Amino acid sequence: MRRIEEIKIKITDKGEIELLCGKRDENLKFIEKEMGVTFALRDNFLKIKGTKEQVERAERLIKSIFFQLRKGYTFSPREIKYLLVNTEEKKLDAVNSALVVLTNPRGRKIRPRTKGQEEYVEAIRNNEVIFSIGPAGTGKTYLAVAMAVASLEKEEVVRIILTRPTVEAGEKLGYLPGGLEEKVEPYLRPLYDALYELVLAEKFQILLERRIIEIAPLAYMRGRTFNDAFIILDEAQNTTYKQMKMFLTRLGFGSKTVIAGDITQIDLPKEKSSGLVSVQSLFEGTPGIKTVYLTQKDVVRHRLVQEIVKTYENYEREKKSS
């Protein structure tokens, strides 16, 4: 039979314990259920009871939560779940960032949740051209859109340009029914999804109508120059070498561009090389240009997405070596 242990964490601020507990103690109840511990509040102490391993894991989690509460961050059940995953893998040092990118209309603070994402956000802040390479679920697109909206709100830029190669349509959008935005909308859906969460739907429509947010398909960008703009190229692994060169030369004064993609999911014909793959060595060491690599450790979707990405990476590694 395992020995039951108990530790105490001193509470210096009653407001913090209320935020930790959540509505009707839902956060503490969830942690108890997931980690197999029990909590008790006595005087100025939070008692944690369980096996040695359970207590140590719970203590790391609680201390991480308090660390971030003191930085002004509040928690939702979703974020408690994410912290739990990282506690299991002893990665809490990777989520201690209190760097807030943006507060959405519902009051939720958008911020990097891993060291890789923190490096990504800092790269966007400190450079004009940022390449973000990594698997699905690492926040490449979402954080770029959040940074774009934040820049627009701070009046650092006057518009946001969203673009993406439309490989499935062979870039021949003229043959598709509807207007330009109707033709492109399915291919830019991930960008739309991020914007709907970060900007109220009504405001988003107004920004679209005023061309403050502009949909610019990659095939239609040739010959243009974007000044004072935040430009996002999503699914960049599906650009060709020539398309990438064309896109990068659209950058104007006062602008910033983020190029995001996953080089393990290239949909181009075999005879065409990916423009995102080629730029990795081209601009190494160039001032103002930064490449950030995100990995499966930076996946912040459902915990199974981390496992799926990891499994695929292992399989592909073994396949190459065999």
Salt bridges, closest charged atoms under 4 A:
GLU6 OE1 - LYS49 NZ 3.84
GLU16 OE2 - ARG70 NE 3.18
GLU56 OE2 - LYS52 NZ 3.15
GLU59 OE2 - LYS63 NZ 3.06
GLU79 OE2 - ARG108 NE 3.60
GLU79 OE2 - ARG113 NH2 3.71
GLU88 OE2 - ARG57 NH2 2.43
GLU89 OE1 - LYS91 NZ 3.08
GLU118 OE1 - LYS115 NZ 3.81
GLU181 OE2 - ARG211 NH1 3.07
GLU185 OE2 - ARG189 NH2 1.77
ASP193 OD1 - ARG189 NH1 3.38
GLU197 OE2 - ARG108 NH1 2.83
GLU214 OE1 - ARG159 NH1 3.24
GLU214 OE2 - ARG211 NH2 3.93
GLU214 OE2 - ARG224 NH1 2.73
ASP234 OD2 - ARG164 NE 3.81
GLU235 OE2 - ARG164 NH2 3.25
